[in-house]
Amino acid sequence: MPRIVGVDIPDQKAIWIALTYVQGIGRYTSKQILKEAGIDELTKANKLTEDELSRIAQIIDNNYTVGGELRRQVSQNIARLRDINCYKGMRHKKGLPVHGQCTQSNARTRKGPRKTVAGKKGVKEAR
């Protein structure tokens, strides 16, 4: 298995798909990296030479934020929003959707399982 930026990428996949196993690199970015490195997209990952792998790794290191550094950056951004108590930060604190979605009937993924509240019992009319 070739190793790029600390991630083992699968052998039998085309290199443009295999690069998407690195967090922070999607399909479009993968194709841009390969175009810049001058490597055919459909080449299998195990067929790459050491020189080609080092070119890919160098391009990623110089131009993109990936992996642990990306995770750290995202968590710092969220922590900053929480600290300044802005609307998005409050939504993160409460575990609610952040991007304006409706929460009356949906958002179960973000809110978690339903917490059932005991309903009011009907008051019987006195006759």
C-alpha positions as CSV (number, residue, x, y, z in Angstrom):
1,M,0.0,0.0,0.0
2,P,1.4,3.4,-1.0
3,R,1.6,5.9,1.9
4,I,0.8,9.5,1.1
5,V,0.8,12.2,3.8
6,G,0.6,9.6,6.6
7,V,-2.4,7.7,5.1
8,D,-2.3,4.3,3.5
9,I,-4.1,4.5,0.2
10,P,-5.6,1.4,-1.4
11,D,-3.5,-0.5,-4.0
12,Q,-6.1,-1.6,-6.5
13,K,-8.0,1.6,-7.1
14,A,-7.3,4.3,-9.6
15,I,-5.0,7.0,-8.1
16,W,-7.6,9.7,-8.4
17,I,-10.0,7.7,-6.3
18,A,-7.3,6.5,-3.9
19,L,-6.2,10.1,-3.1
20,T,-9.7,10.8,-1.7
21,Y,-8.9,8.5,1.2
22,V,-6.8,11.4,2.6
23,Q,-9.1,13.7,4.6
24,G,-9.3,17.1,3.0
25,I,-8.9,15.8,-0.6
26,G,-12.0,15.2,-2.7
27,R,-12.5,14.2,-6.3
28,Y,-11.9,17.6,-7.8
29,T,-8.9,18.3,-5.7
30,S,-7.5,14.9,-6.5
31,K,-7.7,15.5,-10.2
32,Q,-6.1,18.9,-9.8
33,I,-3.2,17.4,-7.9
34,L,-2.6,14.7,-10.5
35,K,-2.8,17.2,-13.4
36,E,-0.2,19.4,-11.7
37,A,2.0,16.3,-11.0
38,G,1.6,15.1,-14.7
39,I,0.2,11.7,-13.7
40,D,-2.6,9.8,-15.5
41,E,-5.7,9.7,-13.4
42,L,-6.5,6.1,-14.2
43,T,-3.2,4.6,-13.1
44,K,-3.6,2.1,-10.3
45,A,-2.0,3.2,-7.0
46,N,0.3,0.3,-6.8
47,K,1.8,1.1,-10.3
48,L,3.1,4.5,-9.2
49,T,6.9,4.9,-8.9
50,E,8.6,6.4,-5.8
51,D,9.2,9.6,-7.8
52,E,5.6,10.0,-8.7
53,L,4.5,9.4,-5.1
54,S,7.0,12.0,-3.9
55,R,5.7,14.5,-6.4
56,I,2.1,14.0,-5.2
57,A,3.2,14.2,-1.6
58,Q,5.1,17.4,-2.2
59,I,2.2,19.1,-4.0
60,I,-0.1,18.2,-1.2
61,D,2.3,19.5,1.5
62,N,2.9,22.8,-0.3
63,N,-0.7,23.6,-1.4
64,Y,-3.3,21.9,0.8
65,T,-4.3,21.5,4.4
66,V,-5.0,17.8,5.0
67,G,-5.3,15.2,7.7
68,G,-4.6,16.0,11.4
69,E,-3.8,19.6,10.6
70,L,-7.2,20.1,8.9
71,R,-9.0,18.5,11.9
72,R,-7.2,20.7,14.3
73,Q,-8.0,23.8,12.3
74,V,-11.7,23.0,12.1
75,S,-11.9,22.3,15.8
76,Q,-10.1,25.5,16.6
77,N,-12.6,27.4,14.4
78,I,-15.5,25.8,16.3
79,A,-13.9,26.6,19.6
80,R,-13.5,30.2,18.6
81,L,-17.2,30.4,17.7
82,R,-18.2,28.9,21.0
83,D,-15.9,31.4,22.9
84,I,-17.3,34.5,21.3
85,N,-20.9,33.2,21.9
86,C,-22.1,33.9,18.4
87,Y,-25.2,32.2,17.1
88,K,-23.4,29.4,15.4
89,G,-21.3,28.9,18.5
90,M,-24.4,28.5,20.7
91,R,-25.8,26.0,18.2
92,H,-22.6,24.0,18.4
93,K,-22.8,24.1,22.3
94,K,-26.4,22.9,22.3
95,G,-25.8,20.2,19.8
96,L,-28.4,21.6,17.3
97,P,-28.1,22.2,13.6
98,V,-25.9,25.1,12.7
99,H,-26.8,26.0,9.2
100,G,-30.4,27.2,9.6
101,Q,-32.2,23.9,9.2
102,C,-35.8,23.4,10.5
103,T,-35.8,21.5,13.8
104,Q,-39.4,21.1,14.6
105,S,-39.9,17.8,12.8
106,N,-36.4,16.8,11.7
107,A,-32.8,17.1,12.9
108,R,-32.9,13.8,14.7
109,T,-29.3,13.1,13.7
110,R,-28.0,16.2,15.4
111,K,-30.4,16.2,18.4
112,G,-30.2,12.5,19.1
113,P,-33.0,10.1,20.0
114,R,-36.3,11.5,21.2
115,K,-36.6,12.4,24.8
116,T,-40.2,11.6,25.6
117,V,-42.0,14.0,27.9
118,A,-45.0,12.8,29.8
119,G,-48.1,14.3,28.2
120,K,-51.0,16.0,30.0
121,K,-53.8,13.7,31.0
122,G,-57.3,14.7,29.8
123,V,-59.4,16.4,32.5
124,K,-62.7,14.5,32.8
125,E,-65.7,16.7,32.9
126,A,-67.8,16.6,36.1
127,R,-71.4,15.8,35.5
